[in-house]
Amino acid sequence: MKIVSWNVNGIRACVKKGFNDFFKQAEADIFCVQEIKCQQGQVELPFEGYEQYWNYAEKKGYSGTAVFTKQSPLSVQYGLNGSDHEAEGRVLTLEFEEFFLVNCYTPNSKRDLSRLSYRLQWEDEIHAHLTALDKQKPVIYCGDLNVAHEEIDICNVKSNYGNSGFTTEERGKMTRLQEAGFIDSFRTLQPNEEGAYTWWSYMRDVRERNIGWRIDYVLMSKRLQPALQASQIHSEILGSDHCPISAEISFE
């Protein structure tokens, strides 16, 4: 099974920059997108063979998530247990026979950290959600998690210490999640690979010089580790300030 995740930074804009071509090329079993920035009916993506599930933000042109899947889910949950976060369309949870799939667009704590306390509350709620699901069956948790976990996951370490996405608090929440039994698929298979980033600023030449951050992940319950076959960062794919990532898992 191949799972792809991509923060498209506006699905309508990304469609004009090759989204459909990559979607078909990827041949994913499950394709997750974040930051769709659209409302129902504003974009048509008739991908044959895929069911579509969309969680739109109430605010127009903001946030939102979607999942395209070849396999019909047993159930679908929108948001986090009816919490206030649901208005931003940040989480989609799909239950399949062998696992739960959670597609997430984690809130940014903002440049001035004015949303850090909200972000940390969010982290506690998503942690509770994931660990509760994990007690029932394995979980695959993917998306833009808006944190560079370790120093190897960010280009300019010293100048970014304490900045949004690289605060001690945000990084600590990721550590806590991994200590709760979730592995980082990419680092499990490529523990020492440097320069592996998934987001770059739109500032001039930043992406060309690979001055980036790795803030997009496919995490999974540790008991799925024997089934993990591959985990890749598709940095060559343009169309957003993020690039797609993927993981391949064998349930045979």
C-alpha positions as CSV (number, residue, x, y, z in Angstrom):
1,M,0.0,0.0,0.0
2,K,1.3,3.4,-1.0
3,I,0.3,6.5,0.9
4,V,1.1,10.0,-0.3
5,S,0.8,13.3,1.6
6,W,1.2,16.8,0.3
7,N,0.5,20.3,1.6
8,V,-0.7,21.8,-1.7
9,N,-1.0,25.4,-0.3
10,G,-4.2,25.9,-2.2
11,I,-5.6,23.0,-4.3
12,R,-6.9,25.2,-7.0
13,A,-3.6,26.9,-7.5
14,C,-1.7,23.6,-7.3
15,V,-4.0,22.0,-10.0
16,K,-2.7,24.7,-12.4
17,K,0.9,23.8,-11.5
18,G,0.7,20.0,-12.2
19,F,-1.1,18.5,-9.3
20,N,-3.2,16.2,-11.5
21,D,-0.1,15.0,-13.3
22,F,1.7,14.0,-10.1
23,F,-1.5,12.4,-8.7
24,K,-1.7,10.1,-11.6
25,Q,2.1,9.5,-11.6
26,A,2.1,8.6,-7.9
27,E,-0.4,5.8,-8.2
28,A,-1.1,6.1,-4.5
29,D,-3.6,3.8,-2.7
30,I,-4.3,6.7,-0.4
31,F,-3.5,10.3,-1.3
32,C,-3.8,12.9,1.5
33,V,-3.7,16.7,1.0
34,Q,-3.6,19.6,3.4
35,E,-4.2,23.3,3.2
36,I,-6.7,23.0,0.4
37,K,-7.9,26.6,0.8
38,C,-11.3,26.0,-0.9
39,Q,-14.9,25.4,-0.2
40,Q,-17.2,22.7,-1.5
41,G,-17.9,22.9,-5.2
42,Q,-14.9,25.2,-6.0
43,V,-12.8,22.5,-7.5
44,E,-13.6,19.3,-9.4
45,L,-11.1,16.4,-9.3
46,P,-12.7,13.4,-11.0
47,F,-10.0,10.8,-10.3
48,E,-11.4,7.5,-11.5
49,G,-11.2,4.7,-9.0
50,Y,-10.9,7.0,-5.9
51,E,-13.4,8.0,-3.3
52,Q,-13.0,11.5,-2.0
53,Y,-13.4,12.9,1.5
54,W,-13.1,16.7,2.1
55,N,-13.0,18.6,5.4
56,Y,-13.4,22.3,4.5
57,A,-12.6,25.1,6.8
58,E,-15.5,27.5,7.6
59,K,-13.2,30.4,6.7
60,K,-13.0,30.8,3.0
61,G,-9.5,30.3,1.4
62,Y,-8.1,28.8,4.6
63,S,-6.8,25.5,5.8
64,G,-8.7,22.3,5.1
65,T,-7.8,18.7,4.3
66,A,-8.9,16.0,1.9
67,V,-8.3,12.3,1.3
68,F,-8.5,10.3,-1.9
69,T,-8.7,6.6,-1.4
70,K,-9.0,3.5,-3.6
71,Q,-10.3,1.5,-0.7
72,S,-13.6,2.3,0.9
73,P,-13.2,3.2,4.6
74,L,-15.3,1.6,7.3
75,S,-15.9,5.0,8.9
76,V,-14.9,8.6,8.5
77,Q,-14.5,11.2,11.3
78,Y,-14.2,14.9,10.6
79,G,-12.2,17.0,13.1
80,L,-11.2,16.1,16.6
81,N,-14.2,14.8,18.6
82,G,-16.3,17.8,17.9
83,S,-13.8,20.3,19.3
84,D,-13.4,23.9,18.2
85,H,-10.6,22.9,15.8
86,E,-13.2,21.3,13.5
87,A,-14.0,24.8,12.1
88,E,-10.6,24.9,10.5
89,G,-11.0,21.5,8.7
90,R,-7.6,20.2,10.0
91,V,-8.2,16.5,10.6
92,L,-9.7,13.6,8.7
93,T,-9.7,10.2,10.3
94,L,-10.5,7.2,8.1
95,E,-10.9,3.7,9.5
96,F,-9.9,0.7,7.4
97,E,-9.9,-2.9,8.3
98,E,-6.2,-3.1,9.3
99,F,-5.5,0.5,10.4
100,F,-6.7,4.0,11.0
101,L,-5.5,6.8,8.7
102,V,-5.3,10.3,10.2
103,N,-4.6,13.1,7.8
104,C,-3.6,16.3,9.6
105,Y,-2.7,20.0,9.0
106,T,-1.3,21.1,12.3
107,P,-1.8,24.8,13.3
108,N,1.2,27.1,12.9
109,S,2.1,28.9,16.1
110,K,2.8,32.0,14.0
111,R,6.0,34.0,13.6
112,D,5.5,36.0,16.8
113,L,4.4,32.8,18.6
114,S,1.0,34.3,19.4
115,R,-0.6,31.0,18.6
116,L,1.8,28.8,20.5
117,S,-0.5,28.2,23.5
118,Y,-3.3,27.2,21.1
119,R,-0.8,25.0,19.2
120,L,0.3,23.2,22.4
121,Q,-3.4,22.6,23.4
122,W,-3.9,21.2,19.9
123,E,-0.9,18.8,20.3
124,D,-2.4,17.5,23.5
125,E,-5.8,16.8,21.8
126,I,-4.3,15.1,18.7
127,H,-2.0,13.1,21.0
128,A,-5.1,11.9,22.9
129,H,-6.9,11.1,19.6
130,L,-4.0,9.1,18.2
131,T,-3.2,7.1,21.3
132,A,-6.9,6.2,21.7
133,L,-7.1,5.0,18.2
134,D,-3.8,3.1,18.6
135,K,-5.4,1.0,21.4
136,Q,-7.9,-0.3,18.8
137,K,-5.7,-0.9,15.8
138,P,-2.5,0.5,14.2
139,V,-2.5,4.1,13.2
140,I,-0.9,5.9,10.2
141,Y,-0.6,9.6,10.9
142,C,0.5,11.9,8.1
143,G,0.4,15.5,7.0
144,D,2.0,18.9,7.5
145,L,2.8,18.7,11.2
146,N,4.5,22.1,11.3
147,V,7.6,21.1,13.3
148,A,11.2,20.3,12.5
149,H,11.8,17.7,15.1
150,E,15.6,17.4,15.2
151,E,18.5,19.6,14.1
152,I,19.0,17.4,11.1
153,D,15.5,18.3,9.9
154,I,16.3,22.0,9.4
155,C,18.9,23.8,7.4
156,N,19.8,26.9,9.5
157,V,19.7,25.5,13.0
158,K,21.2,28.2,15.1
159,S,19.3,31.1,13.5
160,N,16.0,29.2,13.9
161,Y,16.2,28.1,17.5
162,G,13.0,29.2,19.3
163,N,11.3,30.2,16.0
164,S,7.8,28.9,15.1
165,G,8.1,25.3,14.2
166,F,11.4,24.9,16.0
167,T,10.5,25.8,19.6
168,T,11.5,23.5,22.4
169,E,7.8,23.1,23.2
170,E,6.7,22.0,19.7
171,R,9.7,19.6,19.3
172,G,9.0,18.2,22.7
173,K,5.4,17.3,21.7
174,M,6.8,15.3,18.7
175,T,9.2,13.6,21.0
176,R,6.4,12.7,23.3
177,L,4.4,11.2,20.5
178,Q,7.3,9.0,19.4
179,E,7.8,7.9,23.0
180,A,4.1,6.9,23.0
181,G,4.9,4.4,20.2
182,F,4.8,6.2,16.9
183,I,7.7,6.0,14.5
184,D,8.8,8.5,11.9
185,S,8.8,6.5,8.7
186,F,11.5,8.6,7.0
187,R,14.0,8.6,9.8
188,T,13.4,4.9,10.5
189,L,14.7,4.1,7.1
190,Q,17.1,7.1,6.5
191,P,18.2,8.0,10.0
192,N,21.2,10.1,9.0
193,E,20.2,11.6,5.7
194,E,20.9,15.4,5.7
195,G,19.4,18.0,3.4
196,A,16.1,16.1,3.4
197,Y,13.5,18.9,3.5
198,T,9.8,19.2,2.6
199,W,9.2,22.9,2.9
200,W,11.0,26.0,1.6
201,S,10.2,29.7,1.8
202,Y,9.1,31.4,-1.3
203,M,12.0,33.9,-0.9
204,R,14.3,34.1,-3.9
205,D,16.6,31.1,-4.5
206,V,15.7,29.4,-1.2
207,R,14.5,26.2,-2.7
208,E,17.2,26.1,-5.4
209,R,19.8,26.3,-2.6
210,N,17.8,23.8,-0.5
211,I,17.4,26.0,2.5
212,G,14.5,24.1,3.9
213,W,12.7,22.4,6.8
214,R,11.3,18.9,7.1
215,I,7.9,19.5,8.6
216,D,5.8,16.9,6.7
217,Y,5.7,13.4,8.0
218,V,4.2,9.9,7.7
219,L,4.2,8.6,11.3
220,M,2.9,5.2,12.2
221,S,2.4,2.8,15.1
222,K,5.6,1.1,15.9
223,R,4.1,-2.3,15.4
224,L,3.8,-1.4,11.7
225,Q,7.6,-1.0,11.4
226,P,8.2,-4.6,10.0
227,A,5.7,-3.7,7.2
228,L,7.4,-0.5,6.3
229,Q,8.9,-0.9,2.8
230,A,9.9,2.7,1.8
231,S,9.6,6.3,2.8
232,Q,10.4,9.1,0.3
233,I,10.6,12.9,0.0
234,H,9.7,14.0,-3.6
235,S,11.6,17.3,-3.5
236,E,11.7,17.4,-7.3
237,I,7.9,18.0,-7.5
238,L,6.9,21.6,-7.6
239,G,3.5,23.3,-7.4
240,S,3.6,24.3,-3.7
241,D,6.0,25.6,-1.1
242,H,5.9,22.0,0.2
243,C,6.8,18.9,-1.7
244,P,4.9,15.5,-1.6
245,I,6.1,12.7,0.7
246,S,5.2,9.0,0.5
247,A,5.4,5.7,2.4
248,E,4.9,2.2,1.3
249,I,3.6,-0.5,3.6
250,S,3.0,-4.2,3.0
251,F,0.1,-5.8,4.9
252,E,0.7,-9.2,3.4
